[in-house]
Amino acid sequence: MTADGFGGLLEPFRSELLAYCYRMLGSSHEAEDLVQDTYLRAWRARDQYDETRSSLRTWLYRIASNACLTALEVRGRRPLPSGLVGASDPLGPLVPGENVAWLQPLPDSMLDAGDPATTVVDRSSLRLAFVAALQHLSARQRGALILRDVLGFSAAETAEILGTTVVSVNSSLQRARTRVTDAGVRQEQLSEPSAAEQRAWVDRYMKAFENADVEGLKRLLTADVLMEMPPMLNWFVGPDNYGLFMEWVFEKAGTHWYLKSVTANGQPGFAAYRRVGIDVGVDDGVEYELHTLQIFTVTAEGISRNSVFQDPEVFASFGLAAGLDAQGRNTSLPPAR
């Protein structure tokens, strides 16, 4: 088979491998790099592939897993603030988490870039809460849980992919399931509204946000709503604390915003741009600077989690402009700090 022909056989697996590497690493940028590395290794080793010993998919996952396990040997876990420190005072000072590599969201567009007919990715297993729970597992526990419970590989196939034994896989899987359950996340039992219903909840939130309507925001939240905002260590729980913080945000950053809908990890969200440098009431030439990216977890009772990111690398992965004019067109404003 020609090199081009072999490359064509590999291409349909790109999106699912990206999702796999993302679950393992917790970083969209690192996942992209590892998928590229996987394809390069596979292309170089194409003469070694034996279809009588394993499927092409299993062979690719073994290469990707080796790349991920090697990367995790030198990288620490990528937490969210709620998995790292205790809850904070919503009116307390913002505390940056220095030298912490934070969990990053994965833009849905990165998975939708290929042929939809060949893109089969379980979006529920990409939820931020689930990927955050995976960060508490060892590298091989992550691999065992994802390969067995998310991707449906058999114990024997998983052992082949991870280069270990079935006994070791089963042991790692049992420990991983226990830890994920202890973290309060049951990926296989996630209950949530449809994508359209989730978007409707967030659209109502966006309307209240644009109006700086704190009470309106609070009415859309569940009783145990959690907000966190890497790279800050601050996080808190409950509508009252949430409302106190949002009052502070509107006082500090203003009450005039431009919001752009996004989706990440199979969840709805938006990019928030705050108005800068003009008098209130003047519309011509209004400019907005990128402030935050916000990703929501929505249940039947309302919004239960808001993960707020303020990281240039995250902004870049979503292709967000640093600044917009009054019509939402890209400007040359520098990124918000």
Residue frames as qw, qx, qy, qz and C-alpha x, y, z in Angstrom:
[[0.000, 0.887, 0.461, 0.000, 0.00, 0.00, 0.00],
 [0.370, 0.571, -0.042, 0.732, 1.24, 3.49, -0.80],
 [0.258, -0.137, -0.492, 0.820, 2.05, 5.96, 1.97],
 [0.300, -0.084, -0.087, -0.946, -0.83, 8.18, 0.81],
 [0.644, -0.239, -0.603, -0.406, -3.21, 5.24, 0.88],
 [0.538, -0.246, -0.686, 0.423, -2.14, 4.33, 4.41],
 [0.059, -0.042, -0.274, 0.959, -2.58, 7.93, 5.52],
 [0.466, -0.191, -0.341, -0.794, -6.10, 7.87, 4.16],
 [0.652, -0.294, -0.698, -0.045, -6.90, 4.84, 6.33],
 [0.405, -0.184, -0.551, 0.707, -5.70, 6.70, 9.43],
 [0.039, -0.242, -0.045, -0.969, -7.57, 9.96, 8.91],
 [0.524, -0.497, -0.470, -0.506, -11.07, 8.85, 10.05],
 [0.689, -0.420, -0.515, 0.289, -9.72, 8.21, 13.56],
 [0.325, 0.355, -0.211, 0.851, -8.35, 11.73, 14.11],
 [0.382, -0.571, -0.017, -0.726, -11.28, 13.20, 16.06],
 [0.861, -0.444, -0.203, -0.142, -11.69, 10.26, 18.43],
 [0.766, 0.020, -0.284, 0.577, -7.94, 10.16, 19.06],
 [0.084, 0.488, -0.141, 0.857, -8.00, 13.89, 19.81],
 [0.636, -0.563, -0.080, -0.522, -10.80, 13.33, 22.32],
 [0.917, -0.227, -0.276, 0.180, -8.87, 10.44, 23.88],
 [0.576, 0.194, -0.259, 0.751, -5.64, 12.43, 24.25],
 [0.182, -0.569, 0.047, -0.801, -7.62, 15.37, 25.65],
 [0.794, -0.518, -0.169, -0.271, -9.24, 13.17, 28.31],
 [0.866, -0.100, -0.251, 0.420, -5.80, 11.84, 29.22],
 [0.491, 0.151, -0.138, 0.847, -3.97, 15.20, 29.28],
 [0.140, -0.780, -0.487, 0.369, -6.68, 17.78, 30.04],
 [0.087, -0.632, 0.200, 0.744, -5.24, 20.21, 27.48],
 [0.703, 0.648, 0.246, -0.158, -6.54, 20.86, 23.98],
 [0.276, 0.847, -0.438, -0.121, -3.15, 22.11, 22.79],
 [0.286, -0.460, 0.841, -0.004, -1.25, 19.13, 24.16],
 [0.723, 0.249, 0.621, -0.173, -3.88, 16.76, 22.78],
 [0.614, 0.768, -0.042, -0.176, -3.44, 18.23, 19.28],
 [0.080, 0.747, -0.658, -0.051, 0.34, 17.85, 19.55],
 [0.476, -0.240, 0.840, -0.104, 0.05, 14.24, 20.69],
 [0.766, 0.463, 0.403, -0.190, -2.33, 13.34, 17.87],
 [0.474, 0.813, -0.317, -0.119, 0.12, 14.80, 15.37],
 [0.152, -0.584, 0.796, -0.055, 2.89, 12.79, 17.05],
 [0.698, 0.059, 0.683, -0.208, 0.72, 9.66, 16.92],
 [0.744, 0.633, 0.142, -0.159, 0.11, 10.04, 13.19],
 [0.262, 0.798, -0.541, -0.043, 3.78, 10.68, 12.54],
 [0.367, -0.390, 0.836, -0.116, 4.78, 7.57, 14.49],
 [0.761, 0.278, 0.544, -0.218, 2.11, 5.50, 12.75],
 [0.629, 0.750, -0.125, -0.163, 3.19, 6.66, 9.30],
 [0.091, 0.709, -0.700, 0.016, 6.84, 5.86, 10.06],
 [0.348, -0.214, 0.895, -0.179, 5.90, 2.41, 11.42],
 [0.733, 0.281, -0.009, -0.620, 3.34, 1.60, 8.71],
 [0.598, 0.355, -0.700, -0.161, 5.37, -1.36, 7.44],
 [0.059, 0.176, -0.888, 0.421, 5.21, -2.89, 10.92],
 [0.601, 0.026, 0.302, -0.739, 1.42, -2.92, 11.13],
 [0.110, 0.019, -0.975, -0.195, -0.01, -6.44, 10.93],
 [0.560, -0.148, -0.098, -0.809, -3.77, -6.52, 10.42],
 [0.733, -0.121, -0.658, -0.126, -3.85, -10.21, 11.46],
 [0.440, -0.079, -0.662, 0.602, -2.74, -9.29, 14.99],
 [0.033, -0.541, -0.503, 0.673, -4.90, -6.25, 15.74],
 [0.315, 0.822, 0.455, 0.133, -7.28, -3.80, 14.15],
 [0.395, 0.483, 0.011, 0.781, -5.94, -0.52, 12.81],
 [0.359, -0.785, -0.083, -0.498, -7.95, 1.33, 15.49],
 [0.834, -0.538, -0.039, 0.117, -6.41, -0.72, 18.31],
 [0.752, 0.116, 0.019, 0.649, -2.93, -0.24, 16.85],
 [0.143, 0.658, 0.047, 0.738, -3.42, 3.54, 16.66],
 [0.563, -0.762, -0.055, -0.316, -4.70, 3.69, 20.22],
 [0.872, -0.305, -0.062, 0.378, -1.60, 1.83, 21.40],
 [0.520, 0.329, 0.017, 0.788, 0.62, 4.43, 19.73],
 [0.179, -0.724, -0.095, -0.660, -1.48, 7.28, 21.14],
 [0.758, -0.634, -0.133, -0.069, -1.48, 5.73, 24.62],
 [0.796, -0.085, -0.078, 0.594, 2.29, 5.37, 24.60],
 [0.258, 0.502, 0.042, 0.824, 2.58, 9.03, 23.65],
 [0.446, -0.730, -0.129, -0.502, 0.16, 10.05, 26.42],
 [0.853, -0.476, -0.144, 0.158, 1.81, 7.92, 29.10],
 [0.663, 0.120, -0.063, 0.736, 5.21, 9.32, 28.17],
 [0.019, 0.617, 0.073, 0.784, 3.87, 12.88, 28.32],
 [0.620, -0.693, -0.158, -0.332, 2.25, 12.29, 31.71],
 [0.829, -0.187, -0.265, 0.456, 5.57, 11.12, 33.16],
 [0.419, 0.047, -0.098, 0.902, 6.81, 14.72, 32.99],
 [0.231, -0.421, -0.179, -0.859, 3.52, 16.60, 33.39],
 [0.117, 0.101, 0.759, -0.632, 1.51, 16.96, 36.56],
 [0.124, 0.577, 0.806, 0.037, -2.25, 16.70, 36.66],
 [0.009, -0.264, -0.207, -0.942, -4.36, 19.58, 35.38],
 [0.077, -0.467, -0.785, 0.398, -6.87, 20.48, 38.10],
 [0.110, -0.719, -0.302, -0.616, -9.66, 22.99, 38.40],
 [0.055, -0.491, 0.446, -0.746, -9.63, 25.21, 41.52],
 [0.757, -0.345, 0.092, -0.547, -12.45, 23.26, 43.20],
 [0.976, -0.027, -0.207, 0.060, -10.25, 20.15, 43.12],
 [0.591, 0.394, -0.359, 0.605, -7.19, 21.91, 44.50],
 [0.108, 0.142, -0.475, 0.862, -8.09, 24.26, 47.38],
 [0.000, 0.505, 0.772, -0.387, -10.98, 24.99, 49.74],
 [0.121, 0.789, 0.501, 0.334, -13.88, 27.28, 48.84],
 [0.347, 0.025, -0.144, 0.926, -13.25, 31.00, 49.13],
 [0.073, 0.644, 0.424, -0.633, -15.04, 34.20, 50.12],
 [0.480, 0.637, 0.499, 0.337, -16.80, 35.63, 47.02],
 [0.044, 0.989, 0.036, 0.138, -15.78, 39.12, 48.12],
 [0.675, -0.568, 0.269, 0.386, -12.22, 38.16, 49.00],
 [0.101, 0.743, -0.464, -0.472, -9.22, 39.12, 46.87],
 [0.902, 0.397, -0.126, -0.115, -8.57, 37.15, 43.70],
 [0.534, -0.602, 0.575, 0.146, -5.65, 34.81, 44.27],
 [0.641, 0.558, -0.451, -0.271, -3.72, 33.67, 41.18],
 [0.939, -0.203, 0.273, 0.043, -2.64, 30.05, 41.10],
 [0.152, 0.819, -0.516, -0.201, 0.97, 30.58, 40.18],
 [0.072, 0.443, -0.883, -0.135, 2.80, 27.82, 38.31],
 [0.583, 0.163, 0.736, -0.301, -0.35, 25.69, 38.04],
 [0.126, 0.073, -0.742, -0.654, -1.13, 24.00, 34.72],
 [0.510, 0.176, 0.452, -0.710, -4.92, 24.24, 34.66],
 [0.443, 0.350, 0.819, 0.106, -7.44, 21.99, 32.97],
 [0.118, 0.265, -0.304, -0.908, -8.44, 23.55, 29.65],
 [0.682, 0.414, 0.405, -0.447, -11.78, 23.34, 27.81],
 [0.378, -0.019, 0.767, 0.519, -11.92, 21.59, 24.45],
 [0.392, 0.359, -0.107, -0.840, -13.71, 23.57, 21.69],
 [0.746, 0.293, 0.564, -0.197, -16.40, 21.47, 20.03],
 [0.547, 0.773, -0.172, -0.272, -15.18, 22.86, 16.71],
 [0.053, -0.605, 0.787, 0.111, -11.95, 20.87, 17.08],
 [0.458, 0.028, 0.885, -0.080, -13.96, 17.63, 16.99],
 [0.581, 0.634, 0.421, -0.289, -16.29, 18.81, 14.24],
 [0.079, 0.721, -0.433, -0.536, -13.48, 19.65, 11.85],
 [0.177, -0.178, 0.908, 0.335, -13.46, 16.23, 10.18],
 [0.386, -0.134, -0.686, -0.602, -16.03, 14.31, 8.19],
 [0.558, -0.246, 0.345, -0.713, -19.21, 14.16, 10.35],
 [0.905, 0.061, -0.277, -0.318, -19.90, 10.70, 9.01],
 [0.775, 0.144, -0.526, 0.319, -16.68, 9.42, 10.57],
 [0.034, 0.412, -0.478, 0.775, -16.67, 11.58, 13.70],
 [0.711, -0.469, -0.471, -0.231, -18.13, 9.49, 16.52],
 [0.273, 0.249, -0.579, 0.727, -17.22, 10.98, 19.89],
 [0.434, -0.628, -0.643, 0.065, -19.16, 10.57, 23.13],
 [0.077, 0.649, -0.084, 0.752, -19.53, 14.22, 24.16],
 [0.666, -0.685, -0.097, -0.279, -20.86, 13.35, 27.63],
 [0.884, -0.267, -0.071, 0.377, -17.48, 11.82, 28.46],
 [0.478, 0.376, -0.031, 0.793, -15.84, 15.15, 27.65],
 [0.331, -0.876, -0.246, -0.250, -17.77, 17.12, 30.29],
 [0.161, 0.710, -0.441, 0.524, -15.41, 19.32, 32.29],
 [0.646, -0.525, 0.376, -0.407, -16.43, 17.73, 35.60],
 [0.995, 0.020, 0.099, 0.010, -15.64, 14.25, 34.28],
 [0.678, 0.545, -0.246, 0.427, -12.29, 15.26, 32.76],
 [0.155, -0.727, 0.415, -0.525, -11.44, 17.06, 36.01],
 [0.853, -0.365, 0.285, -0.240, -12.20, 13.86, 37.94],
 [0.931, 0.294, -0.097, 0.192, -9.86, 11.94, 35.62],
 [0.282, 0.760, -0.388, 0.439, -7.04, 14.23, 36.72],
 [0.557, -0.596, 0.454, -0.360, -7.10, 12.57, 40.15],
 [0.986, 0.022, 0.162, -0.022, -6.21, 9.20, 38.62],
 [0.481, -0.464, 0.573, 0.474, -2.82, 7.80, 37.76],
 [0.283, 0.467, -0.516, -0.660, -1.95, 7.76, 34.08],
 [0.163, 0.034, -0.958, -0.233, -2.68, 4.04, 33.68],
 [0.166, 0.430, 0.772, -0.437, -5.91, 4.31, 35.67],
 [0.338, 0.571, -0.018, -0.748, -7.04, 7.06, 33.31],
 [0.267, 0.325, -0.746, -0.517, -6.18, 4.92, 30.32],
 [0.019, -0.143, -0.988, 0.051, -7.99, 1.88, 31.67],
 [0.237, 0.519, 0.585, -0.576, -11.14, 3.81, 32.55],
 [0.351, 0.568, -0.189, -0.721, -11.35, 5.67, 29.25],
 [0.236, 0.274, -0.834, -0.417, -10.55, 2.68, 27.08],
 [0.046, -0.203, -0.974, 0.091, -12.94, 0.32, 28.89],
 [0.102, 0.570, 0.672, -0.461, -15.85, 2.47, 30.08],
 [0.235, 0.675, -0.015, -0.699, -15.87, 5.26, 27.49],
 [0.314, 0.513, -0.593, -0.535, -14.53, 3.67, 24.32],
 [0.905, 0.059, 0.137, -0.399, -15.75, 0.12, 24.91],
 [0.458, 0.495, -0.738, -0.002, -12.52, -1.79, 24.34],
 [0.905, -0.278, -0.315, -0.066, -12.39, -5.25, 25.90],
 [0.613, -0.734, 0.277, 0.092, -10.06, -5.99, 28.80],
 [0.822, -0.006, 0.371, 0.433, -7.78, -7.90, 26.43],
 [0.452, 0.715, 0.206, 0.492, -7.71, -5.06, 23.90],
 [0.239, -0.949, 0.084, -0.190, -7.07, -2.52, 26.68],
 [0.763, -0.498, 0.319, 0.260, -4.19, -4.63, 27.98],
 [0.725, 0.303, 0.330, 0.523, -2.72, -4.72, 24.47],
 [0.192, 0.881, 0.132, 0.412, -3.13, -0.96, 24.03],
 [0.366, -0.888, 0.214, -0.180, -1.55, -0.14, 27.41],
 [0.531, 0.505, -0.647, 0.213, 1.15, -2.82, 27.11],
 [0.294, -0.363, 0.700, -0.540, 0.15, -4.63, 30.27],
 [0.092, -0.102, -0.990, -0.016, -1.90, -7.61, 31.49],
 [0.412, -0.508, -0.544, -0.525, -5.63, -8.14, 31.80],
 [0.583, -0.515, -0.533, 0.333, -5.23, -8.53, 35.56],
 [0.329, -0.208, -0.122, 0.913, -3.47, -5.16, 35.75],
 [0.144, -0.289, -0.398, -0.859, -6.16, -3.52, 33.60],
 [0.512, -0.559, -0.605, -0.243, -8.96, -4.85, 35.79],
 [0.535, -0.453, -0.411, 0.582, -7.19, -3.69, 38.94],
 [0.181, -0.059, 0.069, 0.979, -6.58, -0.20, 37.52],
 [0.266, -0.396, -0.531, -0.700, -10.17, 0.00, 36.30],
 [0.526, -0.586, -0.612, 0.073, -11.61, -0.91, 39.70],
 [0.419, -0.404, -0.252, 0.773, -9.51, 1.74, 41.45],
 [0.061, 0.084, 0.285, 0.953, -10.37, 4.33, 38.80],
 [0.346, -0.525, -0.619, -0.472, -14.10, 3.72, 39.03],
 [0.517, -0.590, -0.520, 0.338, -13.97, 4.06, 42.82],
 [0.335, -0.294, -0.076, 0.892, -12.07, 7.34, 42.69],
 [0.077, -0.229, -0.424, -0.873, -14.32, 8.86, 40.04],
 [0.445, -0.591, -0.632, -0.233, -17.42, 7.84, 42.01],
 [0.501, -0.514, -0.395, 0.574, -15.89, 9.29, 45.20],
 [0.193, -0.094, 0.121, 0.969, -15.40, 12.54, 43.27],
 [0.346, 0.503, 0.470, -0.637, -19.17, 12.65, 42.74],
 [0.418, 0.497, -0.396, -0.649, -19.08, 12.04, 39.00],
 [0.637, 0.110, 0.763, 0.008, -20.78, 9.08, 37.36],
 [0.077, 0.349, -0.512, -0.781, -20.08, 9.60, 33.69],
 [0.085, -0.148, -0.910, -0.379, -22.34, 6.80, 32.57],
 [0.101, -0.613, -0.767, 0.160, -25.32, 8.15, 34.54],
 [0.076, -0.181, -0.020, 0.980, -25.16, 11.81, 33.64],
 [0.152, 0.677, 0.720, 0.029, -28.68, 13.19, 33.40],
 [0.119, -0.375, 0.053, 0.918, -29.09, 16.45, 31.58],
 [0.524, 0.661, 0.277, -0.461, -31.50, 18.31, 29.31],
 [0.751, 0.488, 0.316, 0.314, -31.16, 18.19, 25.53],
 [0.497, -0.009, 0.125, 0.859, -28.57, 20.38, 23.84],
 [0.024, -0.581, -0.370, -0.725, -31.32, 22.79, 22.76],
 [0.531, -0.770, -0.340, -0.101, -32.67, 23.04, 26.31],
 [0.671, -0.395, -0.083, 0.622, -29.19, 23.64, 27.70],
 [0.329, 0.238, 0.235, 0.883, -28.60, 26.37, 25.15],
 [0.238, -0.729, -0.409, -0.494, -31.93, 27.97, 26.11],
 [0.626, -0.688, -0.254, 0.265, -30.89, 28.12, 29.77],
 [0.567, -0.248, 0.096, 0.779, -27.58, 29.76, 28.82],
 [0.150, 0.496, 0.391, 0.761, -29.28, 32.16, 26.39],
 [0.391, -0.828, -0.341, -0.213, -31.45, 33.38, 29.28],
 [0.670, -0.537, -0.064, 0.509, -28.33, 33.71, 31.40],
 [0.466, 0.136, 0.253, 0.837, -26.65, 35.73, 28.65],
 [0.074, -0.722, -0.388, -0.567, -29.62, 38.10, 28.49],
 [0.557, -0.803, -0.203, 0.061, -29.48, 38.68, 32.24],
 [0.685, -0.282, 0.086, 0.667, -25.69, 39.11, 32.04],
 [0.314, 0.406, 0.314, 0.799, -25.99, 41.72, 29.29],
 [0.279, -0.779, -0.279, -0.488, -28.48, 43.59, 31.49],
 [0.193, 0.341, -0.631, 0.670, -26.22, 43.25, 34.57],
 [0.696, -0.388, -0.100, -0.596, -29.29, 41.69, 36.22],
 [0.053, 0.362, -0.869, 0.332, -27.82, 39.84, 39.21],
 [0.576, 0.031, 0.596, -0.559, -31.17, 38.69, 40.56],
 [0.800, 0.419, -0.135, -0.407, -32.06, 37.41, 37.09],
 [0.428, 0.483, -0.761, 0.061, -28.82, 35.44, 37.01],
 [0.219, -0.239, 0.817, -0.477, -29.48, 33.92, 40.44],
 [0.748, 0.157, 0.297, -0.573, -32.93, 32.69, 39.37],
 [0.780, 0.448, -0.374, -0.224, -31.26, 30.51, 36.72],
 [0.199, 0.504, -0.798, 0.264, -28.91, 28.78, 39.16],
 [0.757, -0.287, -0.585, -0.051, -29.29, 25.56, 41.13],
 [0.582, -0.801, 0.016, -0.141, -29.02, 25.62, 44.93],
 [0.784, -0.435, 0.277, 0.344, -25.56, 24.04, 44.78],
 [0.597, 0.781, -0.015, 0.180, -24.21, 26.02, 41.82],
 [0.702, -0.451, 0.171, 0.524, -20.42, 26.21, 41.71],
 [0.434, 0.894, -0.079, 0.085, -18.32, 28.93, 40.08],
 [0.705, -0.444, 0.258, 0.489, -14.58, 28.66, 39.53],
 [0.402, 0.914, -0.006, -0.048, -12.25, 30.76, 37.44],
 [0.769, -0.230, 0.261, 0.537, -8.77, 29.49, 36.61],
 [0.637, 0.242, -0.573, 0.456, -6.09, 30.80, 36.72],
 [0.298, -0.539, 0.357, -0.702, -7.50, 32.19, 39.99],
 [0.196, 0.019, -0.942, 0.272, -7.72, 29.82, 42.94],
 [0.371, 0.063, 0.393, -0.839, -11.04, 31.35, 44.02],
 [0.362, -0.215, -0.782, -0.459, -14.22, 29.29, 43.84],
 [0.281, -0.007, 0.564, -0.777, -17.49, 29.25, 45.74],
 [0.108, -0.296, -0.929, -0.192, -20.86, 27.56, 45.97],
 [0.004, 0.617, 0.691, -0.377, -24.46, 28.76, 46.13],
 [0.237, 0.747, 0.433, 0.446, -26.57, 31.47, 44.43],
 [0.285, -0.947, -0.111, 0.100, -25.98, 34.07, 47.17],
 [0.559, -0.517, 0.354, 0.543, -22.21, 33.82, 46.92],
 [0.493, 0.330, 0.569, 0.569, -22.52, 33.77, 43.13],
 [0.076, 0.893, 0.378, 0.232, -24.62, 36.93, 43.21],
 [0.406, -0.854, 0.074, 0.318, -22.20, 38.76, 45.52],
 [0.566, -0.240, 0.480, 0.626, -19.36, 37.99, 43.16],
 [0.365, 0.535, 0.564, 0.512, -21.29, 39.08, 40.08],
 [0.109, -0.968, -0.222, 0.041, -22.16, 42.39, 41.74],
 [0.469, -0.671, 0.305, 0.486, -18.43, 42.91, 42.22],
 [0.543, 0.129, 0.596, 0.577, -17.73, 41.94, 38.57],
 [0.222, 0.781, 0.472, 0.345, -20.23, 44.45, 37.20],
 [0.270, -0.943, -0.035, 0.192, -18.93, 47.16, 39.54],
 [0.512, -0.539, 0.435, 0.508, -15.33, 46.54, 38.50],
 [0.394, 0.012, 0.701, 0.594, -15.66, 45.64, 34.80],
 [0.266, 0.164, -0.194, -0.930, -18.76, 47.68, 33.93],
 [0.541, 0.306, 0.668, -0.409, -22.25, 46.81, 32.82],
 [0.611, 0.643, -0.139, -0.441, -21.83, 46.98, 29.03],
 [0.517, -0.287, 0.787, 0.176, -20.92, 43.69, 27.38],
 [0.657, 0.415, -0.405, -0.481, -20.83, 41.90, 24.04],
 [0.643, -0.235, 0.714, -0.144, -21.33, 38.14, 24.29],
 [0.532, 0.404, -0.612, -0.424, -20.55, 35.47, 21.69],
 [0.920, -0.151, 0.212, -0.291, -21.96, 31.95, 22.00],
 [0.261, 0.514, -0.815, -0.059, -19.52, 29.03, 22.04],
 [0.947, -0.214, -0.021, -0.237, -19.65, 25.31, 22.78],
 [0.215, 0.586, -0.754, 0.206, -16.95, 23.27, 24.47],
 [0.067, -0.137, 0.938, -0.312, -16.79, 19.76, 25.92],
 [0.202, -0.404, -0.840, -0.302, -20.33, 19.27, 24.62],
 [0.210, -0.646, -0.554, 0.482, -21.48, 22.12, 26.88],
 [0.216, 0.847, 0.295, 0.387, -22.86, 25.59, 26.07],
 [0.495, -0.515, -0.152, 0.683, -21.03, 28.79, 26.92],
 [0.322, 0.913, 0.173, 0.181, -20.02, 32.22, 25.74],
 [0.560, 0.069, -0.106, 0.818, -17.09, 34.56, 25.36],
 [0.163, -0.899, -0.360, 0.187, -17.59, 37.81, 27.28],
 [0.453, 0.336, 0.059, 0.824, -16.22, 41.09, 25.90],
 [0.223, -0.744, -0.423, 0.466, -16.39, 44.19, 28.10],
 [0.325, 0.866, 0.194, 0.326, -16.78, 47.70, 26.72],
 [0.607, -0.429, -0.040, 0.667, -13.74, 49.94, 27.10],
 [0.389, -0.140, 0.229, 0.882, -12.59, 53.43, 26.30],
 [0.050, -0.420, -0.461, -0.780, -15.84, 55.23, 25.45],
 [0.288, -0.068, 0.375, -0.879, -18.55, 57.24, 27.12],
 [0.251, 0.311, 0.897, -0.190, -21.69, 55.37, 28.07],
 [0.412, 0.697, 0.404, -0.426, -24.44, 55.90, 25.51],
 [0.279, 0.705, -0.428, -0.491, -22.14, 56.43, 22.54],
 [0.909, 0.133, 0.387, -0.082, -22.48, 53.61, 20.04],
 [0.676, 0.714, -0.168, 0.061, -20.30, 54.59, 17.07],
 [0.418, 0.625, -0.573, 0.326, -16.82, 53.08, 17.28],
 [0.721, -0.540, 0.306, -0.308, -17.53, 51.21, 20.50],
 [0.525, 0.423, -0.734, 0.079, -14.79, 48.72, 21.24],
 [0.856, -0.429, 0.113, -0.264, -14.88, 45.67, 23.47],
 [0.183, 0.576, -0.790, 0.105, -11.96, 43.68, 24.86],
 [0.767, -0.091, -0.625, -0.113, -12.00, 39.97, 25.52],
 [0.404, -0.609, 0.405, -0.549, -12.59, 39.36, 29.21],
 [0.465, -0.235, 0.821, -0.235, -13.47, 35.72, 29.90],
 [0.514, 0.043, -0.731, -0.447, -14.65, 32.45, 28.37],
 [0.485, -0.168, 0.594, -0.619, -17.47, 30.83, 30.37],
 [0.447, 0.029, -0.838, -0.311, -18.58, 27.19, 30.03],
 [0.561, -0.246, 0.311, -0.727, -21.76, 25.98, 31.78],
 [0.112, -0.090, -0.989, 0.023, -23.05, 22.73, 33.18],
 [0.498, -0.107, -0.044, -0.860, -26.85, 22.68, 32.89],
 [0.056, 0.140, 0.972, -0.178, -29.25, 20.33, 34.66],
 [0.140, -0.576, -0.718, -0.366, -33.04, 20.09, 34.54],
 [0.348, -0.770, -0.433, 0.315, -33.11, 22.40, 37.58],
 [0.089, 0.993, -0.049, -0.058, -30.85, 25.05, 36.08],
 [0.511, 0.675, -0.435, 0.307, -27.20, 26.01, 35.78],
 [0.857, -0.504, -0.080, 0.068, -25.14, 23.98, 38.25],
 [0.688, -0.377, 0.202, 0.587, -21.61, 25.04, 37.31],
 [0.400, 0.915, -0.025, 0.040, -19.84, 27.91, 35.60],
 [0.770, -0.244, 0.191, 0.557, -16.20, 27.36, 34.68],
 [0.208, 0.975, 0.018, -0.080, -14.70, 30.75, 33.82],
 [0.808, -0.025, 0.173, 0.563, -11.39, 30.87, 31.94],
 [0.122, 0.983, -0.087, -0.109, -9.09, 33.84, 31.45],
 [0.658, -0.365, 0.526, 0.396, -6.11, 32.37, 29.65],
 [0.298, 0.663, -0.373, -0.577, -4.63, 33.56, 26.33],
 [0.029, -0.216, 0.940, 0.262, -3.88, 29.96, 25.32],
 [0.294, 0.420, 0.830, -0.220, -7.52, 28.98, 25.89],
 [0.342, 0.725, 0.117, -0.587, -8.73, 32.06, 24.01],
 [0.149, 0.531, -0.652, -0.521, -6.48, 31.13, 21.09],
 [0.178, 0.034, 0.978, 0.105, -7.84, 27.57, 20.92],
 [0.319, 0.629, 0.657, -0.267, -11.33, 29.03, 20.39],
 [0.378, 0.363, 0.426, 0.737, -10.09, 31.49, 17.77],
 [0.131, -0.870, -0.441, 0.177, -11.43, 34.42, 19.78],
 [0.340, 0.689, 0.009, 0.641, -10.57, 37.94, 18.68],
 [0.413, -0.155, -0.471, 0.764, -8.85, 40.04, 21.33],
 [0.103, 0.385, 0.265, -0.878, -11.20, 42.92, 20.61],
 [0.235, 0.539, 0.756, 0.286, -14.45, 43.73, 18.81],
 [0.057, -0.115, -0.078, -0.989, -16.10, 46.86, 17.48],
 [0.467, 0.086, 0.378, -0.795, -19.75, 47.75, 18.10],
 [0.781, 0.250, -0.245, -0.517, -20.89, 45.37, 15.36],
 [0.897, -0.244, 0.366, -0.051, -18.90, 42.46, 16.75],
 [0.772, 0.588, -0.170, 0.171, -16.14, 42.73, 14.16],
 [0.825, -0.211, -0.105, 0.514, -12.52, 41.97, 14.99],
 [0.059, 0.979, -0.139, 0.135, -10.35, 44.93, 16.03],
 [0.633, 0.433, -0.476, 0.430, -6.70, 45.24, 16.96],
 [0.496, -0.731, 0.238, -0.403, -7.24, 45.56, 20.70],
 [0.238, 0.382, -0.859, 0.245, -4.73, 43.60, 22.84],
 [0.577, -0.321, -0.750, -0.049, -6.02, 40.72, 24.98],
 [0.493, -0.762, -0.004, -0.420, -7.60, 41.57, 28.35],
 [0.380, 0.336, -0.717, 0.479, -5.37, 41.19, 31.39]]
